[in-house]
C-alpha cells in the first residue's frame, strides 16, 4: 500500500509576497502543525498536489502538476480551471495556512465530491466512517459572513473528526449572496439537505444533525425551521457561534455590514425577508437545538446566542446551551475544550 507523501511544495511567483521571510515563517509553522515538510519553491519537485501562488489574474500552466490548490492573496474571480481543486482567494497571506490545511486533509483524509445542482458551487464533500452502517449524518454549513472568499474548507477538520467518530459527514458548499444573491444561498442549503435522500452510503436519515458555524449557524437554524414536515429533516440543529438575530446583526454592523450586504437591504427596508431568515424570528423551530458559543468570541455573537437560547427555552423547543473558553473558531476546532463539550452533547442526542 502506497502512503501519501508528507512533503508539500508551495510554488510562488517572484515578487508575489511583500516580504518573503514572513511568508516562509507562516508556511513553516503551518507545515509543522500538520507534520509536513516542504516550503516555498520556484518549481515543484514531485507529482503530488501542490499549492501555487501565481499572482492575481495570472493563469496557471497545469502541465507540470497533477492537482493544484491555487492561492490569491487578494480578492479576485474564482479560478475553476481543470486541475485546480480549490481556489483560496481574498484571505491575505493567511490563505497559505488554509491552503496547507486543505492539502493535508484531502491527502490524508479524502472525501468524495458530489453535486446537488448544475453550478460548480452546488456541491458537498461526503466522508463515510469505516465499518458498517447505518451511520448518523452530520450536515455541515460553513460561515464567513456569507462572503464568497470563505468556502467549505473551513469545516474540513470538523468533518474529518466527526467521520472518525462514526458520523457520515456532508460538508456543504453553496452559492454565496455577494456573488449570487440571497435566494440562491437559501435555495442551495435546502437542496443540499434534500439531496441526502438519494445519497449513496448506508445513511440513517432519521439521525441527521444540522451544524452551522457563524453565518452558517443562521443558515442551519433557518433550514431546520424550513424542513419541518419534509422527507429529509434534522433530528437536531446546532448553532456554532451563529448569527441568530439578523436585525441585531444589521443594527450593530457585524462583519462590516455583512448582514445587509447578504440580504440586499437594511432591516428597515426588508423586514419580511429578515423575519423569514432570522432564526430568532422563526421560533419555535420544531427541532431540538444546541446553542454553542465561546466566551472570548465577539461579544455581540455571545450576547445574541444567549438571547436566542433564552427565547427558545421559553417556548416548546428542547434547547441546550454550551459555553466554554476560546474564540470564534474554537467551536469548530476538534482540539478545543468547547468543541469536545459540544460533541458530547450531540452524541447524547443522536
N, C-alpha and C positions, 0 to 999 in steps of 0.2 A: 504494500500500500504506500502510495506517494503522499508525503506530508506537505502541507503548504509551506512555502518559504516564509521565513521570518525577516527577510530583507525587503526594504521598500525604498525605491528611488523617487525623489521629487525633482522633476526636470523643470527648471525655471529659465525663462528668457533673460538675457542680460539686461540689467537696469530695472527689472520689474519691482524690486524692493528698494525702498528709500534707504534702508540700512541693512545690508546683507547679514551682518552679525546678529541683529535682533531676530531675523527670520531663522537663522541657524540655531540660535538658542531655543526658540519656541519649538522648532522641529525636534531638536534633541530631547527635550522634556516630553513631548508627546509620544515620540517613538519609545522612549524608555518606559513610559507609563503602560504601554501595551506589550512590552517585552520584544520590541522590534529593533532591528539595526537598519542603518542606511543614512540618508541625508539628502541635501540639495546638491544636484549634479548638473552637468551640461548635457549629458546623454545617458540614457538608461542602460544598465548593464545586462539585464535579463529580460525574459519574456513575460514575467508576471505583470499584473496590473500595476500601473504607475500613476503618480499624481503629476499633472502637467499644469504649469502656471505660465501661459503663453503671453499674457498681456491682454488688455481689454479689446475685444473685437477681432483678435488675431485668430485665424483658423489653425487647427492642429493637423499636421500631416500624420495620419494614423498608420502609415506603412510600417513604422518601427515598433508599434505597440499592439498587444493583443486586446487590451482594455485600458481605459483612461478614466480617472476622476479629474475633471477639469476644475480649476480654482481661478476665479477672477476676484480680486480684492475689492473692486467697486461694483456697483450695480450695473447690470447690462442685460441684454436679451438672453434667454436660455439657449445653450448650445445642445441641440438634440441630434447631433450627427451620429451616424452609426459608429459604434465603438466607444462613444462617451457614455459610460454607465450612469454617471450622475454629474451634475454641474453645480458646484457650490459657488455662489456669487453674492456679492454685497455684504460679506461678513468681515471685511477687513483682513488684516494679517492673521487673525484668529481662525479664518477659514482653513488655514493649513492644519490646525488641530482637528477640526471637524473632518477634514479630508482623510487624515491619518486614521481616525476612529472608523470612518466609513470603510476604508480598505480593510482594516483589521476585522471588523465584524463580518464583512462579506467574504473575506478569505477564510476565516476560521469557523464562522457560524452562518453559512449561506442559507438564504431563503429562496422562495420561488416568487417571481413577479407575475401577477395575474391582473388582467384588465377587467374593469367593470363598465367601461364605456369606450367611445371611439377616440377621445382626446388622450394624448400621451400622459397627462397628469391624472387621468382617471385610472389609477392602478393601486394595488395593495401588494405588500410583501407578506407571504404566508410562511410561517415556520411551524413544523409539526414535531411534537415530542417523540422520543424513542418509545417503543413498546406498543401495546395495544390500547385502542380507544374503547368507547368514545371519549373524546377529550373535551373538557370545557374550553370555551373560546374567549380570549381576551382581544377585544377590538380597541385599537389604539389610535387616537386622533391627536396629532401634534399641534403645537401652538406656534407662536411667533407673531402675535398681534395681527393675524390674518394677512401677513405680507409674504410675497412670493419668494423672497430670498431665504425663507425658512422652510425646510422640507422635512419629509418623514424620517430622514436620517437622525433627527433629534431623538427619536424613540428607539433607535437600534439597540442600545444597551438594555433597555427595559424589555424589549421584545425577546432578546436572547435569554435574559434572566427568567422571564415568565415561561418561555418554552422549556427551559431546563427544569422548571418546577412542575411541568405536566400540563401546561396550557397550550393549546394551539393558538398562535398569535396571528392577528390580521391587522397589519400596520398600514394605515390608510393614508394615501396621498390624495389630494383633491385640488381643484382649481381655486386659487385664492382670489378674493374680490378685488384686489388692487389691479389685477390684470383681466379679470373675467366677470366681475360683478357679484353682488351678494347672493342672488338667486342661484347662480352656478355653484357657489360654495355649499349652500344648504341642500341643494339637489344632489350634489355629489356625495356628501357624507351619508345621506339617506340611501342612495343607490349602492354605496359600498357595503352598508349593513345588509341590505336586502339581498346582495349577491351571495351571502353566506348560504342561502337556500339551495343553490346549485353548486356550491364549492366541493372540491374533492377532499378526501381525507375523512377519517371517522370522527365527525364532529358531533358534539352533543348540543344541539341548538336550543335546548331547554336550560342550558347553563352558559349564557353569554353575559360577560361583564364588559360594559362600555366604559372606557377610561380615556379622559381627555385632559391635556395639560394646558394651562394658561388660556389662550384663546380657544384651544381645543376643548377645554373644560366647558366653555359656553356651548360649543357645537355639540358636545356629547350629551349635556343635560337637556338641551333643546331637542335633540334627536330622541332621547329617551321619552320625552313627553309626546313627540310626534308619532312614536312607534306603538303606542298603546293600541292593542287590539289587532295589530298586524301579524302576519305569519311569522316573521322574524322580529323578535323584540328582546330587549335585555332583561335578565333576571336581577341585575344590579348595575347601577350607574355611579361612576366615581369621578368627582371633580378634583383635579390635582392643581391647586392654585388657580382655579378657574375665574374668568371674568364673568361672574354670575349675575351682576346687575349692570346692564348696559347704560341705563340712564345715569347712574352714578359714575360709571366709567367715562361717559361722554362729558359730564359736568366737570370732572376732575382732569380731563385731557390726558387720560392714561395713554402711555405709548405715543406721546406727541400727537394726539388726535386720532389714534388708531381706530377708535370705535366709529366715529363719524366718517372716517375715510372708508372703512369696510362697509358700512351700511348705506353710504352715499348721502347722508344728511345728518344734521344735528337732531337731538331728541325732539325739540320743539317743532321741527318740520316733518318728522316721520314717526310720530308716536305709535301708530298702529304697527309699523314694521318693528320698532323696538320692543313693543309688548309681545309680539309673536315670537321674537327671537331671544328675549331675555329670560333665563331660567327662573328668576325670582317671580316674574310675572306669570309663569306657567304653573306655579304650584297650585295644588299638589300634582306631582308628575305621574303618580300611579306606579312608581317603581322604587324599591329600596335604594338608598343612596349612602355613599361615603363622601364627606366633605373634608378635603385634606389641604392643609396649608402650613408652611413652615414659618417659624416665629420671626426669622430675620428676612423674610420676603418683603416686597413692597408693602408698607403698612396699609395702603389702600386695598390691596388684594386680601390681606389678612382680615381687615375690617369687613370687606364685602363677604368673605367666606363665613365669618362669624354671624353677620346679619342674616345671611341666607339660611344658615343652619338653624338659627332661632325661629325664622319664619316657617321653615319646612317642618321643624319639630312641633310647631303649634297646630299643624294640620294632620292629615291622615297618613302621610308617608312615614315609613320607617327610615330614620336618618341617624347616622353616627358621625361625629366629628373626630378627626385625627389631627393633632398638632404636635410639633416637635422641633428640634433645632435644625438650623440650616437656612439656606437662601432659596431663591426661586427654582433652581434646578435640582435641589436636594430631593424633591418629591418624585423625580424620575431617575434618580441615581441609585442603582442597586447596592452601592456601598454605604448609603446613608442610613441613619437610625430611623428617620421618619418613613423612608421607603419600606424598611423591614416591618415597621408597625402597620403600615397600610396594607402590605401583602398578607399579613396575619389576619387582618380584618376581612379582606377579600376571601381568603381561604375558608374562613369560618362561615361565610355566607354562600359559598358555592358548593 
